[in-house]
Amino acid sequence: TGALWLGTSRGLARFDSASQTFRLCDPDDRPGLPEYNRRAAFRGADGRLYFGHLDGVTVFDPAALRDNPVRPATVLTRVARTGPEGPADLDLPTDEALALSYRDRLVRFEFAALNFTHAEENRYRYRLDGFDRDWVDAGTERQAIYTNLPPGRYTFRVQGANNDGLWSTADATLALVVAPPFWATAWFRVLALLALGGLLLAAHRYRVAQLLHVERVRARIASDLHDEVGSKLAALALSSETVARRATLDAPERHRLGEMADTARRMADDLRDIVWLANPRFDTLGDLVEKMCTTADALLDGTAHTFTCKDGEAVQALDMEQRRQLFLFYKEALRNVARHAEAHHVTVHLACNDGTLRLDVTDDGIGFERTAMREATGLASLEERARALGGTVEIETQPGGGTTVRLRAPLRRMAGFRDGRRPNGRLGSPS
């Protein structure tokens, strides 16, 4: 027959030299496979084979044995699941997919091959498309169990083989769908994104409305200060000068009234600066440069001066506090020059690019000793304002060699405005 027969401890085995395969068989068709003894095999003259085992002798004619040629059909016999309510059998659908929930922790498939010759030797293999990469060899086990399947679509396939190892030609299949939780569905994600987008848009509009409201309040305060307080200070200065010109007053009284008028004018000038800083119409860097130029003309009146600006971000809206600190730093530096430097020429250079602000104020005045820097109140004020700007100040000076004040600070955009620019639209005039 072209086969090699072997008696083993697990039964009688046949090796097919053509297919290079082994299979266990029992020519006596008894339940179970006996354990055969070593060297207890004999071939008779009539071609029959004799194999001794623990319970006796197996005698058979190999030529008379026939393989089972029928490929068995394979069927699903039962599907069960285990969910929050416990285990439950499921009806096998005919055309539709079996519906499962993400809460089903376990699903069990039971199946059978329709071969009744030595049915206990039927073998099985299965695969869950969408989960298993290859076939799973189940041996003679007639069930497959899966736990905690992710949401998705699957197809369960199973094949059976008869007692002689012939596999079924068609798979038994069952489609199933594991439904996701509502928060993992596409429609919920779309709704969540829309809701989030709506919230972000509402928050942005609210933020812009609040900023515009703050700017309107700033404009109203600036207008009120200018109209009410500023005009009264100007009137006070004018009245003081008028009274001081009366001939009936003695010299000390005229002097005190003159000081009062000077104080009122300085207060009016400082108030104008405060009004300008509070007014949202002058928030850009370009507006600040213009203000710095006019301030230099006023404080350095009678002293030659040059103002240069390398401004790459003139339309950028500055943070109000930064704008205030920068202007007051600049004003303090010019006042120090006007009071102490005895300079013939002053150069101011401002550069704003790459997110950095650079301010240099240079004079050709008398300079001073570095040891005097610690005692100078004006210089301490410059250092304090530089720290408030988040930057540094450096002072270069020597007696007779002039003085240079260098400020380096990060350029901060106005919070809430994209790219540091105002939102579209104009501010209404304060009412």
Order of alpha helices (4+ residues) and beta strands (2+ residues): beta-beta-beta-beta-beta-beta-beta-beta-beta-beta-beta-beta-beta-beta-beta-alpha-alpha-alpha-alpha-beta-alpha-beta-beta-alpha-beta-beta
